[in-house]
Structure formats: C-alpha cells, structure tokens
Amino acid sequence: MRALITLMGIIAPATAFAASAAREDNSGIFVWVFLGFCALIVVAQVIPAVLLMFGMAKGITSVVKDELATVKK
C-alpha cells in the first residue's frame, strides 16, 4: 500500500507538466525568410508547369478540331 501511495505521488506531478500552455513557436525572422524563399521557388516552378499544361490542352484540342474538319469533308 505504501509503495502504491509513493508511486502515485511520483507520477501525479509528472502529468501536470505534460501540456502547460499553448504551443510556442520560437521561429525567428530567418526561418520565415527561408520559408518565403522556398515558397518562391515552388511558385516559380508551378507557373511554367501550368502554362505547359494549358499549351498541351490547346494543342490537343486543335488537332482534334482539324481531324473533325477533315472527317466532315
């Protein structure tokens, strides 16, 4: 019984420190500059990819229109 009381006395305070407050974010300005630079690289890669996809779709539709025009003749 005494061992159980001692164990409870040791374990109970340990849970009090588990979640003391909201998450603190200690990110400085350099972290945000780095993340902004990474976002800039991603955007710089996405824009040409989107333009390429639109170009491919435009090319495919023009080929289909040309084939339909030749079939109708």
Secondary structure as the mmCIF struct_conf table of DSSP 4:
data_model
#
loop_
_struct_conf.conf_type_id
_struct_conf.id
_struct_conf.beg_label_comp_id
_struct_conf.beg_label_asym_id
_struct_conf.beg_label_seq_id
_struct_conf.end_label_comp_id
_struct_conf.end_label_asym_id
_struct_conf.end_label_seq_id
HELX_RH_AL_P HELX_RH_AL_P1 ARG A 2 ALA A 16
TURN_TY1_P TURN_TY1_P1 PHE A 17 PHE A 17
BEND BEND1 ALA A 18 ALA A 19
BEND BEND2 ALA A 21 ALA A 22
HELX_LH_PP_P HELX_LH_PP_P1 ARG A 23 GLU A 24
HELX_RH_AL_P HELX_RH_AL_P2 ILE A 29 LYS A 72
#
